[in-house]
Amino acid sequence: MNTDFWRGKRCWLVGASSGIGAACARALADAGARVAISARDQAALDALLAELPQGTAEASSAHLAVAVDVRSDTAVASAWERVHGVWGGVDLLLYLAGNYLPARSWDLDVGRAQDILDINYLGALRAVSCVLPGFLAAGAGHIALTSSVAGLRGLPKSLYYGPSKAALTHLAEILRLDLESRGVRIQVIHPGFVATPLTAQNDFAMPHLLQPEEAAQLLLRGLERKAFEVHFPKAFTRRFHWLRCLPYSWYFPLIRRATGL
Ligand SMILES: NC(=O)c1ccc[n+]([C@@H]2O[C@H](COP(=O)([O-])OP(=O)(O)OC[C@H]3O[C@@H](n4cnc5c(N)ncnc54)[C@H](OP(=O)(O)O)[C@@H]3O)[C@@H](O)[C@H]2O)c1
């Protein structure tokens, strides 16, 4: 990681109590950034906060742990008020909050679909709406949304998760078109498989599985670069770029054969 890029940057990580988000918080703090970590689990946030190096900023404001449930407009607004109140703004919003429940079409439950959409997509909109006015006023800022390769095309067992991530990727594309010329950097992140609580429920072998620390390094190095899309591990995610271009008449039989579903 490029510590010159990160030193002193104020980074709000939403979805950082475990997995990739927690690993990003550790790596960012090690690189000299200031991190505000948010998620629902206050105890996990406090434990993570306690292990982060404090850097040169005053201990009371170097890093923050601010609990939030991203399904609530008011909770996200008050978490932002807290971060803004201490730091006066942020340089980066990194949205990682996500939920996943493997399901096939015959399992359809609209309530579950709504809940996952609320966390994976609407929660991102809520967080973006908090930081955007300040970014636009300053003509600067950086928003990175963690989607998934599962958002690139329809996949089996992805009944709830896939559409929520497709919406998030689509949102990032639109934000990029609107905001790039106004000085606000937008990036979308498409990770492959990472060993976290989210994927622990998968009952199949996950190819090219990364550890959260490896994923965090690849993610953050991607944020240092200009490319809109950050994807990793490339040996796996490049296949999805190729699949994305296939006509349906090739795509459906190929996915059925590859997954056996
Ligand atoms: N692991 C993978 O293979 C993989 C692949 C592609 C994309 N991703 C994406 O990467 C992101 C991080 O996932 P992960 O794998 O690191 O899983 P994880 O360890 O389960 O992390 C998910 C994070 O989201 C938070 N979260 C969930 N519901 C929330 C809510 N209602 N309000 C606030 N925070 C909430 C969780 O914290 P609390 O429970 O404390 O709220 C946790 O901090 C997710 O967006 C996921 O979709 C992961």
The ligand as an SDF file (V2000), in Angstrom:
LIG
                    3D

 48 52  0  0  0  0  0  0  0  0999 V2000
  -16.7760  -12.4540    1.2510 N   0  0  0  0  0  0  0  0  0  0  0  0
  -16.9190  -12.4950   -0.0640 C   0  0  0  0  0  0  0  0  0  0  0  0
  -16.5950  -13.5100   -0.7220 O   0  0  0  0  0  0  0  0  0  0  0  0
  -17.4680  -11.3180   -0.8030 C   0  0  0  0  0  0  0  0  0  0  0  0
  -17.4830  -11.3750   -2.2040 C   0  0  0  0  0  0  0  0  0  0  0  0
  -17.9970  -10.2980   -2.9110 C   0  0  0  0  0  0  0  0  0  0  0  0
  -18.4690   -9.1920   -2.2360 C   0  0  0  0  0  0  0  0  0  0  0  0
  -18.4600   -9.1610   -0.8730 N   0  0  0  0  0  0  0  0  0  0  0  0
  -18.9890   -7.9820   -0.2030 C   0  0  0  0  0  0  0  0  0  0  0  0
  -18.0290   -7.4510    0.6750 O   0  0  0  0  0  0  0  0  0  0  0  0
  -18.6950   -6.7300    1.7250 C   0  0  0  0  0  0  0  0  0  0  0  0
  -18.1170   -7.1630    3.0610 C   0  0  0  0  0  0  0  0  0  0  0  0
  -18.5190   -8.5150    3.2810 O   0  0  0  0  0  0  0  0  0  0  0  0
  -17.6530   -9.5790    4.0890 P   0  0  0  0  0  0  0  0  0  0  0  0
  -17.4320  -10.7260    3.1880 O   0  0  0  0  0  0  0  0  0  0  0  0
  -16.5050   -8.9280    4.7450 O   0  0  0  0  0  0  0  0  0  0  0  0
  -18.7300  -10.0890    5.1460 O   0  0  0  0  0  0  0  0  0  0  0  0
  -18.9720   -9.7910    6.6860 P   0  0  0  0  0  0  0  0  0  0  0  0
  -17.7480  -10.0980    7.4660 O   0  0  0  0  0  0  0  0  0  0  0  0
  -20.2390  -10.4850    7.0190 O   0  0  0  0  0  0  0  0  0  0  0  0
  -19.1770   -8.1920    6.7190 O   0  0  0  0  0  0  0  0  0  0  0  0
  -20.3940   -7.5700    6.4690 C   0  0  0  0  0  0  0  0  0  0  0  0
  -20.4020   -6.2680    7.2290 C   0  0  0  0  0  0  0  0  0  0  0  0
  -21.6610   -5.6230    6.9840 O   0  0  0  0  0  0  0  0  0  0  0  0
  -22.1850   -5.2180    8.2380 C   0  0  0  0  0  0  0  0  0  0  0  0
  -23.6360   -5.1500    8.1880 N   0  0  0  0  0  0  0  0  0  0  0  0
  -24.5090   -6.1340    7.8600 C   0  0  0  0  0  0  0  0  0  0  0  0
  -25.7690   -5.6950    8.0130 N   0  0  0  0  0  0  0  0  0  0  0  0
  -25.6880   -4.4070    8.4290 C   0  0  0  0  0  0  0  0  0  0  0  0
  -26.6440   -3.4250    8.7840 C   0  0  0  0  0  0  0  0  0  0  0  0
  -27.9560   -3.6710    8.7220 N   0  0  0  0  0  0  0  0  0  0  0  0
  -26.2010   -2.2120    9.1820 N   0  0  0  0  0  0  0  0  0  0  0  0
  -24.8650   -1.9510    9.2580 C   0  0  0  0  0  0  0  0  0  0  0  0
  -23.9190   -2.8350    8.9310 N   0  0  0  0  0  0  0  0  0  0  0  0
  -24.3280   -4.0550    8.5330 C   0  0  0  0  0  0  0  0  0  0  0  0
  -21.7040   -6.2910    9.2170 C   0  0  0  0  0  0  0  0  0  0  0  0
  -21.6920   -5.8120   10.5390 O   0  0  0  0  0  0  0  0  0  0  0  0
  -22.8270   -6.0350   11.6670 P   0  0  0  0  0  0  0  0  0  0  0  0
  -23.3390   -7.4220   11.5400 O   0  0  0  0  0  0  0  0  0  0  0  0
  -22.0790   -5.7410   12.9350 O   0  0  0  0  0  0  0  0  0  0  0  0
  -23.8650   -5.0070   11.3890 O   0  0  0  0  0  0  0  0  0  0  0  0
  -20.2770   -6.4790    8.7310 C   0  0  0  0  0  0  0  0  0  0  0  0
  -19.4470   -5.4870    9.3010 O   0  0  0  0  0  0  0  0  0  0  0  0
  -20.1890   -7.0450    1.5720 C   0  0  0  0  0  0  0  0  0  0  0  0
  -20.8190   -5.9750    0.9210 O   0  0  0  0  0  0  0  0  0  0  0  0
  -20.1920   -8.2680    0.6720 C   0  0  0  0  0  0  0  0  0  0  0  0
  -21.3870   -8.3780   -0.0620 O   0  0  0  0  0  0  0  0  0  0  0  0
  -17.9620  -10.1890   -0.1360 C   0  0  0  0  0  0  0  0  0  0  0  0
  1  2  1  0
  2  3  2  0
  2  4  1  0
  4  5  1  0
  4 48  2  0
  5  6  2  0
  6  7  1  0
  7  8  2  0
  8  9  1  0
  8 48  1  0
  9 10  1  0
  9 46  1  0
 10 11  1  0
 11 12  1  0
 11 44  1  0
 12 13  1  0
 13 14  1  0
 14 15  2  0
 14 16  1  0
 14 17  1  0
 17 18  1  0
 18 19  2  0
 18 20  1  0
 18 21  1  0
 21 22  1  0
 22 23  1  0
 23 24  1  0
 23 42  1  0
 24 25  1  0
 25 26  1  0
 25 36  1  0
 26 27  1  0
 26 35  1  0
 27 28  2  0
 28 29  1  0
 29 30  1  0
 29 35  2  0
 30 31  1  0
 30 32  2  0
 32 33  1  0
 33 34  2  0
 34 35  1  0
 36 37  1  0
 36 42  1  0
 37 38  1  0
 38 39  2  0
 38 40  1  0
 38 41  1  0
 42 43  1  0
 44 45  1  0
 44 46  1  0
 46 47  1  0
M  CHG  2   8   1  16  -1
M  END
$$$$
